[in-house]
Amino acid sequence: MPTKGVPRPGTSSGGRGVLGGPDRPSRAGHLAGLVEEAAVRAGEGKLLVGTDPAPLELLLVSGGLHDVMTAILENGHAPLCPNSAGTRWRCSSVGSVEPVPSTKQLLRWSEALAGIARTGLGFTESLYEQERFEEILRVAADIRTAAEEGTEGAQDVEGLVEEWLGSVGKGVPGYVTPKVAVGAAVGNDKGEILLIQRADSGVWLYPTGWADVGYSASEVVVKEVEEETGIEVEVVRLIAVLDGLRIGMSRIPLYSLVFQCRPVGGKLKAHPLECSDVGWFPMDDLPFPLAGAERWGEHVFSALRGDPVEVLYDTVRSPIWRGDPQRT
């Protein structure tokens, strides 16, 4: 385990030791500091526990981890809470994650970690920080491959890390943000919606595509609809701004701008590379599988009927990071 820049136990760096000092949350000893000390004692390139478990004995003495954690948090920042045995136990400031995170949540967390790390790599000039950010990328890759493929996907981790590293830019170009996509909710006089079946996945969705540089969002919508379906449209209004990761429409971080459109010409013709099929569908006879319809379906059909709808957007969860993933 790399120890560059980590002071040895009992020494100081600018007057600050590993287990105490103004840069530690608790001057009576903090868990992060204890683990750090154990890592340093384990030696460069060695596992934290294995050949030499002695550095972690401190975490297992005096009645077990329960008592040690109580001591660690003696000057901590969390309240005392009763446990099932009626004794008082210091609670973390962050509660346990329940229920078990879904695949959708794990993918979101992985992409967020990877975004933070790549942005850090884009701005830092410190070799030490670069190593840490690259390690975060590996953790993010582990989370993503485990969510998608289980432990069998472990061999794919390095390839994903290299892909992420290849996208790192410098300065502002290196600031990782969600991509922008545009979608078109096109309705005809029969109350039907225009849908395409994607050639790559077989999933149905309204015409959609990446926002191309040099075009406004509404211009991209007009272009995408004609390219994918052969139908010429005019834009009526913006009706939704959706987080693709949050509602499960994409495994790539993106914001989707959905515009209501009306057809003004053209003939149905599926794009030979992008679409397997294309057609008009009523609300009571939609094709399957249809991506994210439980989120946008009712809203979109209300807009196509001419109802006075507001722009649909994802509500703010509470807490934002760990709130109910189903609350949209």
HUJO-V434067 format. One line per field, one symbol per residue. phi: phi as a letter, one per 20 degrees, with the letter a starting at -180 (. if undefined). A space follows every 10 residues. Layout:
phi = ???
This chain:
phi = .gcgndffgn eccmncefeb pfedgcfeoc ggffffffff ffnfmeffcq fcfggefgec elnofgffff fgegdfcdfe cfdfeneecf effdffecfg gegfffffff fffffffffg ffdfdefffg ffffffgfff fgfffffecm ffegfeffff ffffffefdd mgfefecffd ccccedddfe medeccdfff cneeafgbaf fffndfgfff ggfffffecn eecceeaeca ccefffeneb ddfbddeddf ccfcrncfbf ffdecebbad cffebefced fmffedgfff fffffnffee febffefcfg fdfgfeed
